[in-house]
Amino acid sequence: MEYSYMFYGFYNNTMVISSGFSYNVPLAYLLTAAFYFLFCLTCIIVRMGSVTQVMVAAGGAAAGGYSALIFTGWDYGLQGERATTLKQKNLRYQLQVDLEEERINKMAASLTLTQTVGLYSLRTFLQLVVLAMIGGAFLGIAAATQFSQSQQQQGFVGLLLEYLPSIVITTSNFVVPMLCDKVALFEKYSPSTTIILALLRAVFLRLVSLGVLLYTLWNQITCNGDVSDRSTTDCATCSYNNLQYQCWETRVGQEMYKLTLFDFLITIAMLVFVEFPRRSGQFCSLAQWVGRQEFLVPTNVLALVYGQTVVWTGALFCPLLPLINTVKFIIIFYCKKITLFQNCRPALRTFRSTSSNFFFFLVLLFGWGLSSVVLVYSVATIHPSYGCGPFRFSPTMWSVVPKSFHSLSNTTQEFLLYVGSQAFSIPSLYFLLVSALIPHIIHIYVFLCYVAALASVYGKTVALLKNQYKMVRDSLN
């Protein structure tokens, strides 16, 4: 599998020329990765804009939202008993969230000074405990990565060593958030604050654990960053550790592929061996004591965000990883759908979906930023491998771009330089801004015309009702 289309090392540094048409494989490889990242960024920003509009429209204090929720929250266009029941449960759930928030806030306001100091001291101590657990997980990931990369064995032990970093990361992502949830029971925060803290801790653990793995690999590939030091024997020849990493891009892609595969296997194993027996409760008394599984939307969404961040990180080194991840998400979606309807009960902890959706996209944007740093640093700084890949004879991956630019004709070079100059870019930006504002101006004008027509209709209706009221009053007199 290492020498297949899946990994970086399979692709050649050739230019295909046929019938007057040339195809530069290194340039196409780099531009494809850049387009993929820019396309994902555009999708995230567009979705964040729509979610922000919903969040602003649904914003406001809980006390001010009761009347709007009760008097205007019902949808009179619903048809069928199932849709009506679902809407009733939705309204009851929103009221439950608001009332629980106000109860916690009133309880916190009634505390004395001594109780407040004791509560904040307890929270500080518990926060230190949480940070210690997360720090221990990071140290374990770094140690597992260093040990895995330094050992070369065959058989089952060798396979276990290859997947050791993925095993440690996945175990940490499963165990540490569960322990943090147990600690959060003693912190006595409001439900929304508890969920926000749990999400922040899970995000910090998942994304930084991935960063620790990448940093450990970077230290070993670049000899702790001293590639220019000729006294370092491992990096003296090729400006990277060519003795241990003959094709370091493929090794990084393999680690991202292992993380994706192992995360998928663990998810399926949890569904089959934990959630289904926990639902039936017939195999052991522990399943009966624990009860049915809760379907926690924030936890499942963050798992998807983590999986997507891993894919972004490995997209440059494993080009088919986005396709593999798409198939993985489709399978997980239907498996989660089955376990949701068959095994799970409603979550006991409430959360606001509008603010949580914005937070999810913000975390996804942060994951994109982390992956972009890896992409930019790999393209612009680290020397490509001499033994594999489309950039094997280039000092950096980015050097292919100016080399390809100078190979163009003079007319094409002058055109591209003009497109990148201020004389073209500033008027183009102004035109784009104006073009973007024109649809909004048209929408505002149409909306004002609609409001004016609506006001005219309402005015005629009010006048008609007044005349009818006068006629009824005259008839009664």
C-alpha positions in Angstrom: 0.0 0.0 0.0 3.0 2.3 0.6 3.7 2.3 -3.2 0.2 3.1 -4.4 -1.8 6.1 -5.4 -2.8 6.6 -1.7 0.6 8.0 -0.6 2.9 10.8 -1.6 5.8 8.6 -2.5 4.1 6.9 -5.5 3.9 10.1 -7.6 6.7 11.0 -10.0 8.4 14.3 -10.8 7.5 14.2 -14.5 5.8 16.4 -17.1 3.4 14.7 -19.4 3.5 16.2 -22.9 1.0 15.0 -25.5 -0.3 16.7 -28.7 1.1 20.1 -27.6 -0.5 19.8 -24.1 1.8 19.6 -21.1 0.8 18.4 -17.6 3.2 19.3 -14.8 2.7 16.6 -12.1 4.5 18.4 -9.3 2.7 21.6 -9.9 -0.7 19.9 -10.2 0.0 18.0 -7.0 0.7 21.2 -5.0 -2.1 23.2 -6.6 -4.7 20.4 -5.9 -3.8 20.5 -2.2 -4.0 24.3 -2.1 -7.4 24.3 -3.9 -8.7 21.7 -1.5 -7.7 23.8 1.5 -9.2 27.0 0.1 -12.4 25.2 -0.9 -12.8 23.9 2.6 -12.1 27.3 4.1 -14.8 28.9 1.8 -17.4 26.3 2.9 -16.6 26.9 6.6 -16.9 30.7 6.3 -20.2 30.5 4.4 -21.7 28.1 6.9 -20.5 30.2 9.8 -22.2 33.2 8.3 -25.5 31.4 8.0 -25.2 30.0 11.6 -24.3 33.5 12.9 -27.5 34.9 11.4 -29.6 32.3 13.1 -27.7 32.8 16.4 -28.3 36.6 16.3 -32.0 36.1 15.4 -32.4 33.7 18.2 -30.3 35.6 20.7 -31.2 37.5 23.7 -31.7 36.7 27.4 -33.8 33.8 28.5 -36.3 35.9 30.4 -37.0 38.0 27.3 -37.4 34.8 25.2 -40.2 33.2 27.2 -43.0 35.3 25.6 -41.7 34.9 22.1 -41.2 31.1 22.6 -44.7 30.6 24.1 -46.8 32.9 21.9 -44.9 32.7 18.6 -43.0 29.5 18.9 -45.7 27.2 17.6 -45.9 26.3 13.9 -49.5 26.2 12.8 -48.5 24.5 9.5 -47.7 21.2 11.1 -49.6 18.2 9.9 -49.6 14.8 11.6 -49.4 13.6 15.1 -45.7 12.8 15.0 -44.7 16.3 13.8 -46.9 17.9 16.4 -45.5 15.8 19.2 -41.9 16.5 18.1 -42.6 20.2 18.1 -44.1 20.0 21.6 -41.0 18.2 22.9 -38.8 20.8 21.2 -40.6 23.7 22.9 -40.6 21.9 26.2 -36.8 21.2 25.9 -36.1 24.9 25.1 -38.1 26.0 28.2 -36.3 23.4 30.3 -32.9 24.9 29.2 -33.9 28.4 30.1 -35.5 27.5 33.4 -32.5 25.4 34.5 -30.2 28.3 33.6 -32.2 30.8 35.7 -32.3 28.3 38.6 -28.6 27.9 38.7 -28.0 31.7 38.4 -30.3 32.4 41.3 -28.7 29.8 43.4 -25.2 31.3 42.6 -26.5 34.8 43.5 -27.7 33.6 46.9 -24.3 32.3 48.1 -22.4 34.0 50.9 -18.9 35.3 50.6 -17.4 32.3 52.4 -19.4 29.9 50.2 -18.3 31.8 47.0 -14.6 31.7 48.0 -14.9 28.0 48.8 -16.6 27.3 45.5 -14.0 29.1 43.4 -11.2 27.4 45.4 -12.7 24.0 44.6 -13.1 24.9 40.9 -9.4 26.1 40.8 -8.2 22.8 42.3 -10.3 20.7 40.0 -9.1 22.7 37.0 -5.5 21.9 38.0 -6.5 18.2 38.2 -8.0 18.4 34.7 -4.9 20.1 33.3 -2.7 17.4 35.0 -4.7 14.6 33.2 -4.4 16.4 29.9 -0.7 17.0 30.3 -0.2 13.4 31.2 -1.9 12.4 28.0 0.3 14.7 26.0 3.5 13.2 27.5 2.2 9.7 26.8 1.5 10.5 23.2 5.0 12.0 22.7 6.7 9.0 24.4 4.6 6.5 22.4 5.5 8.3 19.1 9.2 8.4 19.9 9.2 4.7 20.9 7.2 3.6 17.9 9.4 5.4 15.4 12.6 4.1 17.0 11.7 0.4 16.9 11.8 -1.8 13.8 10.2 -5.2 14.5 8.2 -7.8 12.5 5.1 -9.7 13.1 2.3 -8.8 15.5 4.7 -6.8 17.8 5.8 -4.7 14.8 2.1 -4.1 13.8 1.3 -3.1 17.4 4.3 -0.7 17.5 3.2 0.9 14.2 -0.2 1.6 15.6 1.0 2.6 19.1 0.6 6.4 18.6 -2.9 6.0 17.2 -3.8 3.6 20.1 -2.5 6.1 22.7 -4.2 9.1 21.1 -7.6 7.3 20.6 -7.5 6.0 24.2 -6.6 9.4 25.6 -9.5 11.0 23.6 -11.9 8.4 25.1 -10.7 8.2 28.7 -9.6 11.7 29.6 -13.0 13.5 28.6 -14.9 10.8 30.5 -12.8 11.6 33.6 -13.2 15.3 33.0 -17.0 14.8 33.0 -16.8 13.1 36.4 -14.8 16.0 37.7 -17.3 18.5 36.3 -20.0 17.1 38.5 -18.2 18.7 41.5 -17.6 22.1 39.9 -21.3 23.1 40.1 -21.5 25.2 37.0 -24.7 25.9 35.1 -25.6 23.3 32.4 -24.5 25.5 29.5 -21.2 26.4 31.2 -20.6 22.8 32.0 -21.1 21.7 28.4 -18.9 24.6 27.1 -16.1 23.6 29.5 -16.4 20.0 28.5 -16.3 21.0 24.8 -13.3 23.2 25.3 -11.4 20.5 27.2 -12.2 17.9 24.6 -11.2 20.3 21.8 -8.0 21.2 23.5 -7.2 17.5 24.1 -8.0 16.3 20.6 -6.3 19.0 18.6 -3.3 19.5 20.8 -2.7 15.7 20.9 -2.6 15.8 17.1 -0.2 18.8 17.4 2.0 16.8 19.9 2.2 13.9 17.4 3.2 16.2 14.5 5.8 18.0 16.7 7.3 14.7 17.7 7.5 13.6 14.1 9.0 17.0 13.1 11.7 16.7 15.8 12.7 13.3 14.5 12.5 14.2 10.8 14.5 17.4 11.1 16.9 16.3 13.9 15.3 18.6 16.4 15.3 21.4 13.9 19.1 21.5 13.4 19.1 20.6 9.8 21.8 23.2 9.1 24.2 21.7 11.6 26.6 19.5 9.6 27.9 17.9 12.8 24.5 16.1 13.1 25.2 12.9 11.1 21.6 11.9 10.5 20.7 15.2 8.8 24.1 16.3 7.4 23.6 14.8 4.0 20.0 15.5 2.9 18.9 18.2 5.3 16.5 15.7 6.9 16.9 12.4 8.7 17.2 10.2 5.6 18.6 7.3 7.6 15.3 6.7 9.5 12.9 8.4 7.0 13.8 7.6 3.4 10.4 9.1 2.4 9.3 11.2 5.4 6.2 12.5 3.5 4.8 9.0 3.2 5.6 8.2 6.8 3.6 11.3 7.9 0.7 10.3 5.6 0.8 6.8 7.0 0.4 8.2 10.6 -2.6 10.2 9.5 -4.1 7.2 7.7 -3.6 5.1 10.8 -5.4 7.7 13.0 -8.3 7.7 10.5 -8.5 3.9 10.3 -8.1 3.3 14.0 -10.7 6.0 14.9 -13.1 4.2 12.5 -12.5 0.8 14.0 -12.9 2.1 17.6 -16.2 3.8 16.7 -17.6 0.6 15.2 -16.2 -1.5 18.1 -17.9 0.8 20.6 -21.2 0.5 18.8 -21.1 -3.3 18.5 -19.5 -4.4 21.8 -20.6 -1.6 24.2 -23.8 0.2 23.1 -25.8 -2.7 21.9 -25.1 -4.9 25.0 -25.7 -1.8 27.1 -29.1 -1.4 25.5 -30.2 -5.0 26.0 -28.7 -5.4 29.5 -28.9 -9.2 29.2 -25.2 -10.0 29.2 -24.0 -8.7 32.5 -25.3 -6.9 35.5 -23.0 -3.9 34.8 -24.9 -3.1 31.7 -28.2 -3.1 33.7 -26.6 -0.9 36.4 -25.2 1.7 33.9 -28.4 2.0 31.9 -29.0 3.0 28.3 -26.5 5.1 26.3 -27.1 8.8 26.0 -26.7 10.3 22.5 -24.6 13.5 23.2 -24.6 15.7 20.1 -21.6 17.9 21.1 -19.4 14.8 21.7 -20.3 13.2 18.4 -19.9 16.5 16.4 -16.4 17.1 18.0 -15.4 13.5 16.9 -16.3 14.5 13.3 -14.3 17.7 13.7 -11.3 15.8 14.9 -11.6 13.3 12.1 -11.7 16.1 9.5 -8.7 17.8 11.1 -6.7 14.6 10.8 -7.7 14.4 7.1 -6.7 18.0 6.4 -3.3 17.4 8.1 -2.6 14.3 6.0 -4.1 15.5 2.7 -0.8 16.7 1.3 0.9 13.4 2.1 -2.0 11.0 1.5 -4.0 12.4 -1.4 -6.8 9.8 -1.3 -7.4 10.4 2.5 -10.3 12.8 1.9 -12.1 10.2 -0.2 -11.4 7.5 2.5 -12.7 9.8 5.1 -15.9 10.5 3.1 -16.6 6.8 3.0 -15.9 6.6 6.7 -18.3 9.4 7.5 -21.1 7.8 5.4 -20.7 4.5 7.2 -20.5 6.1 10.7 -23.5 8.2 9.9 -25.8 5.2 9.2 -24.3 3.3 12.2 -24.9 6.2 14.5 -28.4 6.6 13.1 -29.2 2.9 13.9 -27.7 3.2 17.4 -29.5 6.5 18.0 -33.0 5.0 17.4 -32.2 1.5 18.8 -29.9 2.0 21.8 -29.9 5.6 23.0 -32.1 7.6 25.3 -32.4 11.5 25.4 -29.5 13.3 27.0 -29.9 14.5 30.5 -27.7 17.6 30.0 -29.3 20.4 28.0 -27.5 22.7 25.6 -28.4 25.5 23.2 -28.1 24.3 19.7 -27.7 27.8 18.1 -24.6 28.8 20.1 -23.2 25.3 20.0 -23.4 25.2 16.2 -21.3 28.4 16.0 -18.8 26.9 18.4 -18.5 23.7 16.3 -17.7 25.7 13.2 -15.2 27.8 15.2 -13.5 24.6 16.3 -13.5 23.4 12.8 -11.9 26.6 11.6 -9.2 26.2 14.3 -8.5 22.7 13.1 -8.2 24.0 9.6 -5.7 26.6 10.8 -3.7 23.9 12.5 -3.6 21.8 9.4 -2.7 24.9 7.3 0.3 25.5 9.4 1.5 22.0 8.8 0.9 22.4 5.0 2.7 25.8 4.7 5.6 24.6 6.8 6.0 21.4 4.9 5.8 23.2 1.5 8.0 26.1 2.3 10.6 24.9 4.8 11.3 21.1 5.0 13.5 19.6 2.2 11.5 17.0 0.2 12.7 13.4 0.2 15.3 12.6 -2.4 14.0 9.0 -2.9 10.3 9.5 -3.6 7.6 12.0 -4.6 7.1 14.6 -7.2 9.5 17.1 -5.5 12.5 14.8 -5.1 15.0 17.1 -6.9 13.6 20.4 -5.5 15.0 22.3 -2.5 11.4 22.9 -1.3 8.0 22.0 -2.6 7.3 25.7 -3.2 10.2 26.1 -5.5 8.2 24.3 -8.2 5.9 27.3 -8.5 8.4 30.0 -9.5 10.2 27.4 -11.7 6.9 26.7 -13.5 6.2 30.4 -13.7 9.5 31.2 -15.4 8.9 28.4 -17.9 5.9 30.2 -19.3 5.9 32.6 -22.2 6.7 36.2 -21.7 3.2 37.3 -22.5 1.7 34.9 -20.0 4.2 36.0 -17.3 3.4 39.7 -17.9 -0.3 38.9 -17.7 0.0 37.1 -14.4 2.2 39.8 -13.0 -0.4 42.4 -14.0 -3.1 40.4 -12.3 -1.1 40.3 -9.1 -0.3 44.0 -9.2 -2.0 46.8 -7.3 -3.3 48.3 -10.5 -5.5 45.3 -11.1 -6.1 43.8 -7.6 -7.4 47.0 -5.9 -10.1 47.8 -8.6 -11.0 44.1 -8.8 -11.5 44.1 -5.0 -13.6 47.2 -5.2 -15.7 45.7 -8.0 -16.2 42.5 -6.0 -17.3 44.4 -2.9 -19.8 46.4 -5.0 -21.0 43.3 -6.7 -21.5 41.6 -3.3 -23.4 44.6 -2.0 -25.8 44.9 -5.0 -27.8 41.8 -4.2 -28.2 42.9 -0.6 -29.4 46.4 -1.8 -31.9 44.7 -4.1 -33.1 42.5 -1.2 -33.6 45.5 1.0 -35.5 47.3 -1.6 -37.8 44.3 -2.2 -38.3 44.0 1.5 -39.2 47.6 1.9 -41.7 47.3 -1.0 -43.1 44.2 0.7 -43.4 46.1 4.1 -45.1 49.0 2.4 -47.6 46.7 0.6 -48.2 44.8 3.9 -48.8 48.1 5.7 -51.3 49.2 3.1 -53.2 45.9 3.3 -53.2 46.0 7.1 -54.5 49.6 7.0 -57.4 48.6 4.8 -58.2 45.7 7.0 -58.2 47.9 10.1 -60.5 50.4 8.4 -62.9 47.6 7.3 -63.0 46.1 10.8 -63.7 49.5 12.3 -66.6 49.9 9.9 -68.0 46.5 10.7 -67.6 47.3 14.4 -69.5 50.5 14.0 -72.3 48.7 12.0 -72.6 46.0 14.8 -72.7 48.7 17.5 -75.4 50.7 15.6 -77.5 47.5 15.1 -77.3 46.7 18.8 -78.4 50.2 19.8 
